């Protein structure tokens, strides 16, 4: 497998699971609330770090998950 396409995917998955939201629900909320059209398969690829994340997608994901986008990028460091 190639090099990782994002650094936030694992943290997105962690928060999503902690909140009991599945990938389909996250994709639907992104579309309905922010007009960001991602499919469940896109969310899966982001979380597995095989797809890059655009800045507006990361912003919308952070809003849906109610988490600081900087934490998604940098973690607790």
N, C-alpha and C positions, 0 to 999 in steps of 0.2 A: 504494500500500500504506500501511496505517496506521502508527502509531507502534510501536516495539519493545515487546514484552511481557515481556522479561527481559533481564538483562545478562550472564547466565552461559552462554547457549547456544553462543556461538562457542568459549568455552574448553572446554565439555563436549565438543564435536565434536573440537577439537584433541587433547585427551587421549585420547579414545576411539580416534581414528585412530592416534595414536602407539603405543597399546597393541595395535593390530590387532584391535580388537573391533568387530563390526558392530552396527547398531542393533537387530537382532533378538536378538543375544546379550546386549546391555545390557538390553533389555526383559525377557528371560527371567531374567537374574540378579537384577534388581530384584524380580521377582515371587517367585522361589524363595527368595532369601536374606532379603528384607525384607518380603514381602507387599505390595509396591507394584505395583499393576497399571497398567502403561503399555504401550500397543501400540507397535509400530515406528513407526506414523504419528505417535504422540504425541512420541516421541523426535525424529523429523524436524522436527516443528513447534517443539519446544523449541530445537533447534539452529538453526533458521531464525529464531528469535526472534518467531514468530507466536503462540506459546502461552506463557502464564505458567507458572512453576514454583512449586509449593507448597513450603513449607519442609521438610516431611518427605520430599518427592521429592528435593530438592536434597541433603539429608543422606544419603539412601540412594544417590544417584548418586555422591556423593563417596566413600562407603565402597566401592562396587563398583569404582570407578576408582582407589581408594587415593590420593586427592588431598585436600588441605585444602579444606573448603568455603569458607573465607574467600578462598582464591585464586580459586575459581570465581566469586565475587562481585566481587572487587577486582583480580584479576590481580597483577602485580608492583609496582604503585604503592604 
